[in-house]
Amino acid sequence: MAGEEDEALEERLKAALWLSVGKIVDEEMLKLGLNATPQFIGALTEMLWAQIENVSEDLQSFAKHAGRHTISAEDVLLLARRNDGLEKILRKCLDQQTSSKSKAAAKKR
């Protein structure tokens, strides 16, 4: 039963991803005055899904290696370490969140 529920959830997630990818592709194609086929959108969605699966497995492995059951921001930064631009963006975002939380905590005191 759980396997069937997992499969149904996966199919719903894939459908939602296909819809989102389709909307983004359509918007960009309109800007460029081009058309994208449903096959292109499907292939792009499948490629993105495979990438999401790989990233999620890596993040789970990093957390497990650190002896945790929960994925942390440090795991995400570790994953992004080979992409300097992405790592900088993620660090900036994390720093902003940390700063905001510190300010909010200071106001409560």
All heavy atoms as an XYZ file, in Angstrom:
848
protein
N       0.827     -1.197      0.000
C       0.000      0.000      0.000
C       0.865      1.252      0.000
O       0.605      2.175     -0.743
C      -0.922     -0.049      1.225
C      -1.921      1.061      1.268
S      -3.217      0.788      0.067
C      -4.391      1.940      0.619
N       1.913      1.267      0.844
C       2.776      2.447      0.911
C       3.488      2.662     -0.425
O       3.700      3.798     -0.832
C       3.785      2.305      2.041
N       3.859      1.582     -1.091
C       4.514      1.699     -2.386
C       3.608      2.355     -3.416
O       4.062      3.173     -4.221
N       2.336      2.007     -3.377
C       1.377      2.600     -4.313
C       1.190      4.090     -4.002
O       1.091      4.903     -4.922
C       0.034      1.879     -4.230
C       0.059      0.475     -4.773
C      -1.251     -0.251     -4.574
O      -2.241      0.381     -4.151
O      -1.280     -1.465     -4.845
N       1.156      4.425     -2.715
C       1.018      5.827     -2.323
C       2.246      6.625     -2.748
O       2.119      7.759     -3.211
C       0.799      5.942     -0.817
C      -0.548      5.446     -0.358
C      -0.700      5.455      1.157
O       0.220      5.944      1.852
O      -1.730      4.966      1.637
N       3.430      6.019     -2.590
C       4.666      6.684     -3.006
C       4.683      6.922     -4.511
O       5.085      7.996     -4.977
C       5.891      5.860     -2.597
C       6.149      5.871     -1.094
O       5.564      6.721     -0.397
O       6.942      5.021     -0.633
N       4.236      5.920     -5.260
C       4.196      6.057     -6.720
C       3.205      7.138     -7.140
O       3.488      7.918     -8.056
C       3.844      4.727     -7.373
C       4.950      3.707     -7.330
C       4.562      2.383     -7.959
O       3.624      2.356     -8.785
O       5.201      1.375     -7.628
N       2.059      7.177     -6.459
C       1.049      8.186     -6.779
C       1.581      9.583     -6.461
O       1.388     10.525     -7.248
C      -0.239      7.922     -6.008
N       2.272      9.720     -5.340
C       2.859     11.009     -4.973
C       3.919     11.422     -5.991
O       3.956     12.577     -6.427
C       3.465     10.948     -3.569
C       4.203     12.198     -3.104
C       3.272     13.415     -3.082
C       4.835     11.972     -1.738
N       4.757     10.474     -6.384
C       5.790     10.771     -7.379
C       5.172     11.236     -8.691
O       5.643     12.195     -9.305
C       6.675      9.547     -7.614
C       7.807      9.823     -8.586
C       8.762      8.656     -8.730
O       9.114      8.024     -7.719
O       9.166      8.393     -9.879
N       4.103     10.590     -9.112
C       3.436     10.987    -10.353
C       2.834     12.387    -10.244
O       2.897     13.173    -11.188
C       2.365      9.967    -10.742
C       2.936      8.665    -11.266
C       3.886      8.850    -12.437
O       3.537      9.579    -13.402
O       4.988      8.273    -12.402
N       2.264     12.713     -9.087
C       1.714     14.058     -8.890
C       2.815     15.103     -8.902
O       2.660     16.189     -9.472
C       0.908     14.132     -7.585
C      -0.413     13.402     -7.654
C      -1.394     13.778     -6.551
N      -0.845     13.888     -5.222
C      -0.751     12.891     -4.330
N      -1.185     11.685     -4.645
N      -0.259     13.109     -3.131
N       3.943     14.777     -8.268
C       5.074     15.713     -8.261
C       5.632     15.917     -9.666
O       5.942     17.039    -10.064
C       6.170     15.217     -7.318
C       5.854     15.280     -5.832
C       6.930     14.558     -5.029
C       5.705     16.712     -5.364
N       5.750     14.823    -10.416
C       6.231     14.935    -11.796
C       5.279     15.766    -12.650
O       5.710     16.570    -13.477
C       6.422     13.555    -12.425
C       7.690     12.868    -12.033
C       7.847     11.563    -12.801
C       9.132     10.870    -12.472
N       9.289      9.599    -13.210
N       3.981     15.582    -12.443
C       2.995     16.359    -13.197
C       3.102     17.840    -12.856
O       3.042     18.701    -13.744
C       1.587     15.847    -12.914
N       3.284     18.150    -11.572
C       3.431     19.544    -11.157
C       4.713     20.138    -11.733
O       4.730     21.295    -12.176
C       3.430     19.644     -9.631
N       5.777     19.346    -11.751
C       7.037     19.816    -12.330
C       6.869     20.060    -13.827
O       7.330     21.081    -14.344
C       8.150     18.794    -12.073
C       9.537     19.159    -12.583
C      10.056     20.426    -11.902
C      10.505     18.000    -12.364
N       6.193     19.145    -14.515
C       5.965     19.302    -15.949
C       5.186     20.589    -16.219
O       5.522     21.343    -17.131
C       5.197     18.096    -16.492
C       5.110     18.075    -17.990
C       6.004     17.528    -18.855
C       4.079     18.652    -18.799
N       5.590     17.723    -20.150
C       4.406     18.416    -20.148
C       2.906     19.347    -18.519
C       3.622     18.839    -21.200
C       2.117     19.772    -19.574
C       2.475     19.516    -20.896
N       4.184     20.847    -15.410
C       3.390     22.068    -15.575
C       4.248     23.313    -15.365
O       4.198     24.257    -16.165
C       2.207     22.064    -14.601
C       1.268     23.255    -14.685
C       0.575     23.317    -16.038
C       0.229     23.177    -13.570
N       5.056     23.312    -14.329
C       5.912     24.471    -14.046
C       6.955     24.681    -15.139
O       7.174     25.804    -15.587
C       6.611     24.299    -12.695
O       5.672     24.280    -11.656
N       7.586     23.591    -15.566
C       8.580     23.691    -16.637
C       7.904     24.190    -17.906
O       8.430     25.062    -18.604
C       9.273     22.330    -16.870
C      10.088     22.341    -18.161
C      10.164     21.975    -15.689
N       6.723     23.665    -18.192
C       5.998     24.089    -19.384
C       5.684     25.578    -19.371
O       5.830     26.263    -20.391
N       5.266     26.081    -18.223
C       4.968     27.519    -18.113
C       6.220     28.359    -18.336
O       6.183     29.363    -19.056
C       4.370     27.834    -16.742
C       2.940     27.400    -16.586
C       2.416     27.784    -15.207
C       0.977     27.361    -15.016
N       0.460     27.745    -13.690
N       7.313     27.964    -17.724
C       8.562     28.719    -17.877
C       9.034     28.688    -19.327
O       9.419     29.722    -19.893
C       9.653     28.174    -16.928
C       9.269     28.457    -15.481
C      11.015     28.779    -17.256
C      10.113     27.710    -14.453
N       9.010     27.503    -19.932
C       9.437     27.375    -21.334
C       8.540     28.220    -22.237
O       9.028     28.940    -23.113
C       9.445     25.891    -21.774
C       9.598     25.760    -23.284
C      10.547     25.129    -21.058
N       7.242     28.158    -22.020
C       6.315     28.945    -22.844
C       6.595     30.446    -22.723
O       6.613     31.161    -23.731
C       4.861     28.657    -22.460
C       4.376     27.297    -22.946
O       5.059     26.700    -23.819
O       3.329     26.841    -22.446
N       6.832     30.916    -21.498
C       7.128     32.341    -21.290
C       8.402     32.749    -22.027
O       8.444     33.796    -22.683
C       7.282     32.635    -19.795
C       5.989     32.605    -19.016
C       6.204     32.732    -17.521
O       7.347     32.999    -17.086
O       5.222     32.546    -16.774
N       9.430     31.915    -21.917
C      10.696     32.238    -22.569
C      10.582     32.145    -24.084
O      11.169     32.958    -24.811
C      11.826     31.332    -22.041
C      12.158     31.557    -20.587
C      12.551     32.991    -20.274
O      13.370     33.578    -21.015
O      12.039     33.535    -19.279
N       9.842     31.185    -24.575
C       9.669     31.044    -26.017
C       8.889     32.228    -26.598
O       9.192     32.690    -27.697
C       8.960     29.730    -26.357
C       9.773     28.477    -26.072
S      11.286     28.330    -27.058
C      12.527     28.739    -25.862
N       7.908     32.729    -25.854
C       7.174     33.914    -26.300
C       8.107     35.113    -26.420
O       8.021     35.886    -27.377
C       6.031     34.238    -25.337
C       4.774     33.387    -25.492
C       3.779     33.715    -24.374
C       4.133     33.609    -26.850
N       9.000     35.269    -25.463
C       9.962     36.377    -25.496
C      10.861     36.282    -26.734
O      11.247     37.294    -27.306
C      10.840     36.374    -24.245
C      10.126     36.755    -22.982
C      11.086     36.675    -21.806
C      10.376     36.836    -20.481
N      11.307     36.648    -19.338
N      11.203     35.038    -27.092
C      12.116     34.827    -28.216
C      11.398     34.668    -29.552
O      12.042     34.585    -30.600
C      12.975     33.579    -27.959
C      13.880     33.633    -26.725
C      14.504     32.269    -26.465
C      14.954     34.693    -26.907
N      10.085     34.587    -29.505
C       9.323     34.399    -30.728
C       9.490     33.011    -31.314
O       9.434     32.831    -32.530
N       9.681     32.031    -30.458
C       9.880     30.653    -30.886
C       8.797     29.760    -30.295
O       8.009     30.195    -29.464
C      11.258     30.150    -30.435
C      12.473     30.927    -30.951
C      13.731     30.451    -30.256
C      12.604     30.773    -32.459
N       8.800     28.499    -30.721
C       7.874     27.507    -30.180
C       8.668     26.346    -29.611
O       9.741     26.006    -30.121
C       6.930     26.980    -31.258
C       5.942     28.030    -31.703
O       5.386     28.755    -30.882
N       5.731     28.122    -33.011
N       8.120     25.720    -28.569
C       8.713     24.510    -27.997
C       7.680     23.401    -28.099
O       6.500     23.613    -27.832
C       9.103     24.742    -26.547
N       8.128     22.233    -28.484
C       7.211     21.097    -28.616
C       6.947     20.472    -27.247
O       7.771     20.604    -26.331
C       7.800     20.016    -29.538
O       8.979     19.482    -28.915
C       8.144     20.583    -30.917
N       5.831     19.790    -27.120
C       5.572     19.061    -25.875
C       6.658     18.013    -25.576
O       6.964     17.748    -24.425
C       4.221     18.377    -26.118
C       3.565     19.210    -27.170
C       4.689     19.732    -28.026
N       7.253     17.461    -26.622
C       8.331     16.490    -26.435
C       9.546     17.147    -25.790
O      10.208     16.547    -24.938
C       8.737     15.842    -27.779
C       7.669     14.958    -28.374
C       6.619     15.742    -29.163
O       6.715     16.947    -29.369
N       5.590     15.030    -29.588
N       9.854     18.387    -26.209
C      10.962     19.113    -25.611
C      10.695     19.362    -24.132
O      11.561     19.144    -23.287
C      11.186     20.458    -26.332
C      12.178     21.339    -25.636
C      13.535     21.093    -25.744
C      11.756     22.408    -24.858
C      14.457     21.903    -25.086
C      12.661     23.226    -24.206
C      14.020     22.973    -24.325
N       9.488     19.811    -23.829
C       9.125     20.090    -22.439
C       9.183     18.802    -21.614
O       9.699     18.795    -20.490
C       7.735     20.755    -22.350
C       7.803     22.142    -22.998
C       7.257     20.854    -20.906
C       6.459     22.813    -23.190
N       8.708     17.716    -22.183
C       8.768     16.423    -21.489
C      10.195     15.971    -21.240
O      10.527     15.503    -20.139
N      11.054     16.112    -22.234
C      12.452     15.711    -22.081
C      13.160     16.586    -21.051
O      13.933     16.083    -20.221
C      13.170     15.795    -23.429
N      12.899     17.880    -21.091
C      13.494     18.796    -20.126
C      13.029     18.461    -18.708
O      13.817     18.458    -17.760
C      13.137     20.244    -20.484
C      13.785     21.348    -19.661
C      15.299     21.279    -19.712
C      13.305     22.708    -20.161
N      11.750     18.134    -18.580
C      11.199     17.759    -17.274
C      11.848     16.485    -16.759
O      12.217     16.406    -15.580
C       9.671     17.590    -17.368
O       9.096     18.817    -17.818
C       9.076     17.204    -16.035
N      12.014     15.493    -17.608
C      12.652     14.233    -17.196
C      14.102     14.459    -16.779
O      14.570     13.874    -15.800
C      12.579     13.186    -18.311
C      11.198     12.604    -18.500
C      10.676     11.879    -17.264
O      11.444     11.157    -16.592
O       9.475     12.038    -16.956
N      14.811     15.305    -17.519
C      16.193     15.620    -17.170
C      16.249     16.319    -15.815
O      17.083     16.001    -14.960
C      16.823     16.506    -18.255
C      18.293     16.783    -18.025
S      19.026     17.763    -19.358
C      18.188     19.310    -19.139
N      15.354     17.264    -15.597
C      15.293     17.988    -14.330
C      14.930     17.047    -13.188
O      15.509     17.125    -12.102
C      14.290     19.132    -14.438
C      14.166     20.066    -13.245
C      15.512     20.658    -12.866
C      13.173     21.175    -13.556
N      13.994     16.133    -13.417
C      13.604     15.166    -12.383
C      14.800     14.297    -11.983
O      15.036     14.053    -10.796
C      12.443     14.290    -12.869
C      11.963     13.358    -11.810
C      12.287     12.044    -11.654
C      11.082     13.678    -10.728
N      11.658     11.525    -10.556
C      10.913     12.513     -9.967
C      10.418     14.841    -10.340
C      10.112     12.464     -8.838
C       9.611     14.800     -9.212
C       9.470     13.622     -8.473
N      15.562     13.836    -12.971
C      16.747     13.020    -12.688
C      17.759     13.815    -11.861
O      18.366     13.281    -10.922
C      17.382     12.533    -13.993
N      17.926     15.096    -12.179
C      18.845     15.947    -11.434
C      18.357     16.130     -9.994
O      19.147     16.084     -9.049
C      18.995     17.313    -12.125
C      20.034     18.208    -11.509
C      21.453     17.690    -11.675
O      21.736     16.907    -12.578
N      22.338     18.117    -10.812
N      17.060     16.314     -9.827
C      16.487     16.457     -8.488
C      16.731     15.186     -7.669
O      17.092     15.256     -6.485
C      14.978     16.786     -8.568
C      14.782     18.198     -9.104
C      14.297     16.623     -7.217
C      13.348     18.524     -9.486
N      16.555     14.031     -8.294
C      16.801     12.764     -7.588
C      18.257     12.644     -7.162
O      18.547     12.244     -6.027
C      16.406     11.576     -8.469
C      14.919     11.390     -8.613
C      14.547     10.192     -9.459
O      15.253      9.887    -10.447
O      13.534      9.558     -9.122
N      19.174     13.011     -8.050
C      20.599     12.943     -7.718
C      20.953     13.884     -6.571
O      21.677     13.510     -5.645
C      21.464     13.270     -8.945
C      21.431     12.190     -9.985
O      21.162     11.033     -9.690
N      21.695     12.561    -11.226
N      20.444     15.095     -6.640
C      20.729     16.080     -5.597
C      20.164     15.616     -4.256
O      20.836     15.707     -3.223
C      20.167     17.470     -5.990
C      20.131     18.411     -4.804
C      20.999     18.068     -7.115
N      18.948     15.084     -4.273
C      18.343     14.642     -3.010
C      19.120     13.480     -2.403
O      19.318     13.436     -1.185
C      16.873     14.283     -3.198
O      16.733     13.170     -4.034
N      19.598     12.567     -3.232
C      20.399     11.451     -2.728
C      21.712     11.956     -2.134
O      22.142     11.484     -1.074
C      20.667     10.440     -3.839
C      19.448      9.644     -4.227
C      19.669      8.756     -5.441
O      20.836      8.619     -5.891
O      18.680      8.209     -5.949
N      22.360     12.905     -2.814
C      23.608     13.471     -2.293
C      23.381     14.171     -0.957
O      24.149     13.990     -0.006
C      24.219     14.458     -3.289
C      24.808     13.778     -4.516
O      24.988     12.547     -4.501
O      25.091     14.498     -5.504
N      22.318     14.956     -0.868
C      22.030     15.670      0.378
C      21.742     14.692      1.515
O      22.203     14.899      2.648
C      20.853     16.633      0.185
C      21.128     17.843     -0.705
C      19.839     18.602     -0.980
C      22.182     18.754     -0.091
N      21.002     13.637      1.231
C      20.738     12.623      2.251
C      22.031     11.954      2.699
O      22.227     11.705      3.893
C      19.757     11.577      1.728
C      18.350     12.080      1.598
C      17.424     11.076      0.924
O      17.863     10.087      0.345
N      16.132     11.340      1.000
N      22.917     11.689      1.760
C      24.201     11.067      2.097
C      25.052     11.986      2.964
O      25.702     11.529      3.920
C      24.973     10.709      0.822
O      24.289      9.724      0.097
N      25.085     13.267      2.646
C      25.867     14.214      3.447
C      25.351     14.266      4.878
O      26.130     14.257      5.836
C      25.826     15.620      2.840
C      26.493     15.750      1.489
C      26.158     16.784      0.638
C      27.449     14.844      1.055
C      26.756     16.921     -0.604
C      28.060     14.966     -0.184
C      27.710     16.008     -1.017
N      24.034     14.323      5.030
C      23.446     14.381      6.370
C      23.743     13.091      7.130
O      24.127     13.134      8.308
C      21.943     14.628      6.278
N      23.587     11.959      6.462
C      23.837     10.673      7.112
C      25.301     10.565      7.533
O      25.607     10.104      8.635
C      23.463      9.534      6.165
C      23.600      8.164      6.772
C      23.155      7.081      5.807
C      23.322      5.709      6.440
N      22.912      4.642      5.507
N      26.201     11.003      6.671
C      27.637     10.958      6.984
C      27.952     11.805      8.217
O      28.822     11.458      9.007
C      28.452     11.450      5.779
C      29.916     11.433      6.012
N      30.652     10.268      6.006
C      30.800     12.441      6.261
C      31.922     10.556      6.250
N      32.037     11.862      6.400
N      27.217     12.893      8.386
C      27.422     13.773      9.541
C      26.676     13.265     10.779
O      26.714     13.909     11.825
C      26.960     15.191      9.204
N      25.985     12.128     10.647
C      25.272     11.553     11.782
C      23.934     12.219     12.068
O      23.442     12.175     13.185
N      23.358     12.837     11.041
C      22.072     13.515     11.206
C      21.010     12.846     10.354
O      21.318     12.173      9.388
C      22.190     14.990     10.788
C      23.068     15.811     11.684
C      23.124     17.280     11.252
N      24.201     17.460     10.263
C      24.024     17.620      8.965
N      22.815     17.677      8.450
N      25.043     17.758      8.163
N      19.764     13.085     10.727
C      18.634     12.594      9.947
C      17.993     13.727      9.156
O      17.106     13.491      8.340
C      17.581     11.964     10.858
C      18.074     10.735     11.555
N      18.218      9.527     10.921
C      18.485     10.536     12.836
C      18.673      8.637     11.771
N      18.850      9.220     12.940
N      18.432     14.940      9.415
C      17.851     16.120      8.773
C      18.912     16.802      7.913
O      20.047     17.003      8.361
C      17.343     17.113      9.839
O      16.410     16.430     10.678
C      16.673     18.307      9.206
N      18.533     17.184      6.720
C      19.433     17.907      5.818
C      19.527     19.349      6.302
O      18.527     19.973      6.629
C      18.896     17.847      4.369
C      18.939     16.407      3.870
C      19.688     18.780      3.450
C      18.208     16.179      2.567
N      20.756     19.868      6.349
C      20.970     21.231      6.826
C      21.467     22.126      5.694
O      21.813     21.659      4.605
C      21.999     21.239      7.963
O      23.294     20.964      7.460
N      21.535     23.400      5.991
C      22.061     24.367      5.016
C      23.512     24.042      4.672
O      23.940     24.234      3.530
C      21.950     25.779      5.574
N      24.249     23.531      5.630
C      25.647     23.160      5.367
C      25.745     22.047      4.327
O      26.681     22.029      3.533
C      26.338     22.747      6.668
C      26.547     23.890      7.636
C      27.353     25.037      7.041
O      28.377     24.777      6.361
O      26.960     26.196      7.237
N      24.777     21.131      4.331
C      24.758     20.073      3.314
C      24.547     20.668      1.925
O      25.182     20.256      0.960
C      23.648     19.058      3.615
C      23.849     18.349      4.944
O      25.000     18.055      5.301
O      22.837     18.104      5.630
N      23.665     21.641      1.843
C      23.388     22.300      0.554
C      24.630     23.050      0.086
O      24.997     22.987     -1.097
C      22.172     23.241      0.673
C      21.951     24.002     -0.627
C      20.920     22.449      1.049
N      25.312     23.736      0.998
C      26.537     24.441      0.628
C      27.623     23.462      0.185
O      28.379     23.746     -0.757
C      27.032     25.294      1.795
C      26.176     26.513      2.120
C      26.658     27.163      3.412
C      26.190     27.507      0.980
N      27.697     22.327      0.846
C      28.669     21.302      0.452
C      28.383     20.807     -0.964
O      29.291     20.630     -1.766
C      28.630     20.137      1.445
C      29.621     19.004      1.212
C      31.064     19.514      1.277
C      29.408     17.905      2.248
N      27.121     20.633     -1.271
C      26.728     20.193     -2.609
C      27.110     21.236     -3.665
O      27.502     20.898     -4.775
C      25.224     19.925     -2.657
C      24.684     19.374     -3.963
C      25.169     17.942     -4.181
C      23.178     19.414     -3.963
N      27.012     22.512     -3.313
C      27.254     23.603     -4.269
C      28.723     24.002     -4.339
O      29.068     24.929     -5.075
C      26.410     24.811     -3.878
N      29.588     23.326     -3.630
C      30.994     23.757     -3.517
C      31.736     23.833     -4.848
O      32.685     24.590     -4.981
C      31.735     22.851     -2.544
C      32.006     21.461     -3.071
C      32.535     20.525     -1.994
N      32.822     19.205     -2.499
C      31.938     18.253     -2.706
N      30.664     18.474     -2.455
N      32.299     17.074     -3.164
N      31.325     23.080     -5.837
C      32.024     23.083     -7.133
C      31.461     24.107     -8.102
O      31.959     24.247     -9.215
C      31.955     21.696     -7.758
C      32.791     20.691     -6.996
C      32.973     19.427     -7.785
N      33.815     18.513     -7.048
C      33.513     17.252     -6.808
N      32.392     16.761     -7.267
N      34.336     16.481     -6.143
N      30.428     24.818     -7.690
C      29.835     25.856     -8.524
C      29.960     27.168     -7.760
O      29.109     27.505     -6.934
C      28.371     25.515     -8.812
C      27.707     26.480     -9.751
O      28.056     27.653     -9.799
N      26.720     26.001    -10.481
N      31.052     27.889     -8.028
C      31.363     29.094     -7.259
C      30.226     30.104     -7.249
O      29.903     30.671     -6.213
C      32.639     29.770     -7.792
C      33.890     28.966     -7.489
O      33.874     28.194     -6.514
O      34.882     29.117     -8.236
N      29.625     30.340     -8.392
C      28.545     31.325     -8.476
C      27.359     30.925     -7.616
O      26.812     31.743     -6.870
N      26.969     29.669     -7.694
C      25.846     29.178     -6.900
C      26.177     29.207     -5.419
O      25.354     29.622     -4.601
C      25.474     27.758     -7.333
C      24.347     27.078     -6.559
C      23.056     27.885     -6.656
C      24.146     25.658     -7.072
N      27.384     28.803     -5.083
C      27.786     28.794     -3.672
C      27.755     30.206     -3.090
O      27.280     30.410     -1.973
C      29.174     28.189     -3.501
C      29.575     28.056     -2.043
C      30.937     27.438     -1.846
O      31.733     27.388     -2.805
O      31.210     27.012     -0.716
N      28.207     31.188     -3.851
C      28.179     32.576     -3.370
C      26.749     33.054     -3.133
O      26.458     33.704     -2.135
C      28.889     33.498     -4.365
C      30.386     33.356     -4.359
C      31.031     34.234     -5.413
C      32.522     33.961     -5.488
N      33.169     34.711     -6.560
N      25.864     32.730     -4.058
C      24.452     33.127     -3.920
C      23.843     32.472     -2.688
O      23.150     33.118     -1.897
C      23.661     32.758     -5.189
C      24.093     33.642     -6.360
C      22.158     32.884     -4.953
C      23.575     33.182     -7.707
N      24.102     31.172     -2.510
C      23.538     30.456     -1.364
C      24.101     30.978     -0.043
O      23.366     31.135      0.932
C      23.796     28.954     -1.504
C      23.040     28.252     -2.619
C      23.497     26.799     -2.754
C      21.544     28.318     -2.384
N      25.412     31.263     -0.012
C      26.012     31.797      1.217
C      25.424     33.170      1.557
O      25.144     33.460      2.714
C      27.525     31.910      1.076
C      28.227     30.592      1.236
C      29.705     30.758      1.533
N      30.348     29.488      1.545
C      30.344     28.647      2.581
N      29.714     28.971      3.676
N      30.957     27.480      2.509
N      25.235     34.003      0.544
C      24.653     35.321      0.767
C      23.241     35.193      1.331
O      22.882     35.875      2.293
C      24.634     36.114     -0.540
C      24.120     37.522     -0.403
C      24.173     38.258     -1.735
C      23.586     39.639     -1.611
N      23.611     40.354     -2.894
N      22.460     34.293      0.756
C      21.089     34.061      1.223
C      21.093     33.548      2.661
O      20.320     34.022      3.502
C      20.393     33.069      0.304
S      18.685     32.711      0.743
N      21.972     32.621      2.964
C      22.074     32.072      4.318
C      22.505     33.150      5.302
O      21.956     33.249      6.405
C      23.047     30.893      4.339
C      23.229     30.176      5.661
C      21.909     29.577      6.136
C      24.283     29.088      5.536
N      23.471     33.973      4.900
C      23.922     35.068      5.766
C      22.797     36.050      6.048
O      22.642     36.524      7.171
C      25.108     35.801      5.140
C      26.377     34.958      5.119
O      26.427     33.938      5.850
O      27.301     35.302      4.355
N      21.999     36.359      5.027
C      20.863     37.269      5.214
C      19.836     36.672      6.172
O      19.315     37.375      7.032
C      20.203     37.585      3.870
C      21.023     38.491      2.991
C      20.424     38.647      1.593
O      19.566     37.875      1.178
N      20.894     39.644      0.861
N      19.559     35.385      6.037
C      18.607     34.734      6.932
C      19.129     34.711      8.361
O      18.382     34.972      9.298
C      18.316     33.307      6.469
C      17.434     33.229      5.269
C      17.124     31.794      4.890
O      17.843     30.864      5.247
N      16.039     31.606      4.158
N      20.399     34.411      8.516
C      21.003     34.374      9.850
C      20.965     35.753     10.479
O      20.638     35.895     11.655
C      22.462     33.866      9.758
O      22.464     32.587      9.111
C      23.085     33.746     11.129
N      21.270     36.774      9.687
C      21.246     38.148     10.177
C      19.834     38.561     10.588
O      19.641     39.174     11.641
C      21.772     39.088      9.092
O      21.658     40.422      9.500
N      18.852     38.209      9.779
C      17.455     38.542     10.090
C      17.003     37.859     11.375
O      16.324     38.467     12.209
C      16.538     38.127      8.955
O      16.829     38.855      7.789
N      17.382     36.600     11.552
C      17.003     35.874     12.760
C      17.682     36.471     13.987
O      17.070     36.565     15.048
C      17.357     34.396     12.625
C      16.441     33.642     11.689
C      16.817     32.183     11.592
C      15.922     31.459     10.613
N      16.300     30.047     10.459
N      18.927     36.896     13.839
C      19.646     37.501     14.958
C      19.000     38.818     15.371
O      18.836     39.097     16.561
C      21.110     37.749     14.589
O      21.765     36.538     14.324
N      18.613     39.606     14.383
C      17.966     40.884     14.670
C      16.615     40.667     15.340
O      16.255     41.376     16.277
C      17.792     41.700     13.393
C      19.095     42.244     12.849
C      18.877     42.992     11.533
C      20.199     43.440     10.957
N      20.030     44.092      9.643
N      15.869     39.682     14.882
C      14.558     39.399     15.457
C      14.706     38.903     16.895
O      13.925     39.285     17.783
C      13.824     38.346     14.629
N      15.717     38.096     17.148
C      15.954     37.605     18.504
C      16.370     38.737     19.441
O      15.971     38.779     20.594
C      17.019     36.517     18.495
N      17.168     39.675     18.915
C      17.619     40.808     19.721
C      16.436     41.724     20.085
O      16.390     42.268     21.194
C      18.685     41.595     18.984
N      15.478     41.864     19.190
C      14.304     42.710     19.461
C      13.421     42.100     20.546
O      12.779     42.814     21.283
C      13.482     42.922     18.180
C      14.135     43.856     17.215
C      13.253     44.056     15.987
C      13.896     45.000     14.998
N      13.050     45.211     13.817
N      13.392     40.782     20.621
C      12.556     40.099     21.619
C      13.102     40.293     23.023
O      12.379     40.206     23.987
C      12.442     38.610     21.303
C      11.573     38.318     20.103
C      11.435     36.830     19.895
C      10.546     36.540     18.694
N      10.398     35.109     18.465
N      14.374     40.548     23.150
C      15.003     40.691     24.471
C      14.710     42.007     25.025
O      14.278     42.833     25.316
C      16.517     40.547     24.369
C      16.905     39.145     23.984
C      18.393     39.033     23.911
N      18.734     37.906     23.049
C      19.897     37.729     22.521
N      20.875     38.549     22.716
N      20.128     36.685     21.782
